[in-house]
């Protein structure tokens, strides 16, 4: 079983960013996890992260890539409908990630997000997740993934 699958063929700009993210993420978790992209065009999440030693243990990642500087944001937006569909499709646990070049913010999906106040952007309802409620950094994201899937690696390795 290969540990990293990338989207290939003629890919969009967003898919290229997803591939770049997957490569960076995989580099820190490859000993323990497999990274697979969700390949359907309208999947509600972007990746499935699978524990190598227990393929029935996995989580999902939804990546929102941004071109702007992260300092411009006090909160990060995500589609209200996407949150509902993640829950309805039982794509749990899911980690929501916002990427700005090499700066990453993330938080674990929770049902309370569905109840957050919404606003409309380009005819779509979105919710704002305060940046202060998010963790930061790719290394911290890797640790969070490993802790969620495997637990305390030090005690598991002994």
N, C-alpha and C positions, 0 to 999 in steps of 0.2 A: 504494500500500500504506500503510494507516494505521500509525502508529507505536505506538499504545497502544490495547489492547482491554481493556475491563473486563467483569466479570461483571455481568449486569443482570437485570431482572425481580425476582421475589421472591427475595432473597438472605438467607443466614444471617448471623449475627453474624461468624463466621469469614470468610466471603466479603467482608463489608464491610471488615474489617481487611486482607484481601488487596488489595482495590481501593485502599485508602488507601496501602498500602505501594507498590503498582505506580505510583501517581501520583507519589509522592516519588522513587522510583527512576528513573522515566522522565525526570523533570525534569533529571537530571544526565547522562543517556546518550542522549538523543533524537537528537542529531546523528549518532550512529553506530549506534544499535541500535533494534530494535523489541521491545516487551514484549507477549507474548501469554499470557493465562492458559490453563491446561490446563482444559478445560471438562467433562470427565467427572467424575462425583461421586467415583469411587474412583481417580483418578490418583495415582501415587506421588510426584509433584512438583506444584508449584503454578504455575510459570511457565516459559516458554521464552523466552530472550533471544536474538535473532537479529541478526547483523551486517547492517546495511542494504546494504552494498556486496557482500556475499557471503552470500546466504541459506542456503548449505550449511554455514556456520560458525555454530554456536549452542552455548548451554549451558542448563542448567536450574537452577531455584531451588526449594528446598523451604523454606517459611516456617512457623515455629512461633511463633505469637503468644501472649504471656503477659500475664496481668493483674497478676501480682505484681511487686514491686520486684526488679530484677535483682541488687541487693546481697544478696538472700537465697540466691543460688545460687553454689555452688562448681563446679557442673557443670550441663550442660543435657542433658535426656533426649530421646531419639528412639526410635521403635519399631525394635526389632531386625528385625522382619519387613519394615519399610519399607526398611531398608538392604539387605536381601537382594533385595527386589524392584527397587530402583533398579539394582543390579548385574545381576540376571537380565534386566531389561528393557532393558539397555544405555542407560540415561538418564544418560549421562556426556558431558562433565563436569557435575557437580551441585555447587552451592554450598548448604550448609545454613545457614539464617539463623534466629536466635531474636530476636524483636522484643519489647521491653518499652517501651510508649509510644513515645518517640522515641529510644530507645537500642537499637542493634542489635549483635549478635554474630554472627560467621559464620566458617565454615571450609569448605574444599573436601572433598567426599566422598572417602574413600579406602577401599580394600578392608579395610584393617586395622581399621576400625570394626566390621566383622562379627565379628571375633575378640575384641572387648572383652568383659569380663565383663558378664553380664546380671543383671538383677533383675526382679522381677515387680511391676507396678503395675496394679491393677484387672484381674487375670487376663491381662495382656499383658506379654511380655518387652520390656524397654527396655534401652538402653545409656546410660551416662553419658559425655558428652564434656566433659572438664575445661574450664572457662571460660578458664583460662590458655592453652589451646591454640587459642583463638579470636582472631580479629582483631575490632576494634570500630569502630563508626561507619558511618553511611550513606555518607559521602563516601569512606571507604576501600573500602567495598563497591563503589561505582561505579567506582573506580579499578581494583579487582581484576577486575571484569567486563570493563572496556575492555582491560586488559592481557592477559587470557586470550583475548579474541576478536580483538583488533587488534594487540596488542603495543605497542611504544613509539610513542605518538601523535606525539611531536615529530619523530622521524625519518620517520614516515609522511607528515607534513604538508609536509615540505620538498621 
